[in-house]
Amino acid sequence: MLIILFKTTIIWLILLLCYFLLLSKEKAARTNRVFLWLALITGISVPFIENPFLSVQPAVQTVTQVIAPVNNLTTGNPQINTSTADNNEASTWDWTTLVTYLWLAGAAFQAFLLLKNAGQLYFLKKFSRKNQHPVANFYSNENTPAAFSFGKLIYLPETTYNEQDLRLILQHEQQHASHWHWIDNTALELLQVLFWFHPVFYIFKKQIKLVHEYQVDQEIDAADQYDYAQLLLAQNNKAYTNKLIHTFNFSPLKKRIAMMTSTKKVSTWKYFLALPAVALCFGLMSAGTSSDQRTLKDNKAGHENKVAPDTAIFRAIANRAEPPSNWQQYINESLKFPEKLKGDKVSARIIVEFIIEKDGSISSPRAIGREGHINRTHAHATKQQIKLFEEEAIRVISMAPKFQPATQDGKIVRSYYVLPITFEKD
């Protein structure tokens, strides 16, 4: 999931950079609105889309789950002990669970706020007075601090407006309804339940709402623009916190007035320049081809070529490899405390990973983890001491007898095996 989130973030940043550099100052609110929504959706969807142009790699087949260690052996003490490996797994589980719970808590809180805002709108309408006007009907309530709308419902404070101001406010809110901006707001609030933690999402949200205002402001007649700007300034200090709505005084006013009065023609060519950015995001951030699972169809030959099944190495498997019956005896007789460290009061645990081949032989042993202080009465092992422990562990594994190989779907397969080995002496 972290890879998906990383790709989403990169896509959003690339497309936002493109928007601010090329499009944000263009007087084409409708087109900018479409671009921002496409950018937002692209970041969410592209990481899940398989790119058909990526070459198929007959690579090693793996599964992400790590096999649980079987033996944890101490020189001079053949007792099996897997507590450290279990603690490591528990620690990973705890962190994953903690992050998941934090996200769920934030999502639940955002969902609660969304329901609260919807409830406020419901009761506000229920206890407001309906007023009729030639431009549009509206509701008024003493608890409404500023003019706003949701869908076709327009709400105004219990105050007296002159006819010109009232007409402009109603025209403004009516334009929001005619452009279906309330659907954007609702969709943004629903997405915020999922992306409440993501700062880039809030940039998209702010820009989409600003484009809404640009789109509505541009509908004002040129003859009314001066009075409209004065009205925006007069309403600037009033606010209403419900996120589902469109408030008449949405800031920043300076940008809105500058955009409304701009006579600059739209540079259509800039939108064509933005297309390579979208293509770049798709090419770099789309999901890789699932070469572990799929087959390639060869139309000319009229048959299917399966992807390198003999080279597959499994980490998680139904019937994993089993050590030989004399494994414990072999470890007790072969594993030695490094000669150079006989006089040192140190201890260590080395995690060794290796491959069990189809014939049961062992290949490619390597140390993938280490702990240089497992006994409080011992000193911390130095890098040089750890290296000696690793060399001894790998030596013993390299010379080990054959395992019973793993099987998958009734076939013998290659598999990874992870083994923690503890070096400790009294």
Secondary structure, 3 states (H helix, E strand, C coil): CHHHHHHHHHHHHHHHHHHHHHHCCCCCHHHHHHHHHHHHHHHHHHHHCECCCCCCCCCCCCCCCCCCCCCCEECCECCCCCHHHHHHHHHHHHHHHHHHHHHHHHHHHHHHHHHHHHHHHHHHHHCCEEECCCCCCEEEECCCCCCEEECCEEEEECCCCCHHHHHHHHHHHHHHHHCCHHHHHHHHHHHHHHCCCCHHHHHHHHHHHHHHHHHHHCCCCHHHHHHHHHHHHHCCCCCCCCCCCEECCCCCHHHHHHHHHCCCCCCHHHHHHHHHHHHHHHHHHCECCCCCCCCEEECCCCEEECCCHHHCEECCCCECCECCCCHHHHHHHHCCCCHHHCCCCECEEEEEEEEECCCCCEEEEEEEEEECCCCCCCECCCHHHHHHHHHHHHHHHHCCCCCECEEECCEEEEEEEEEEEEECCC
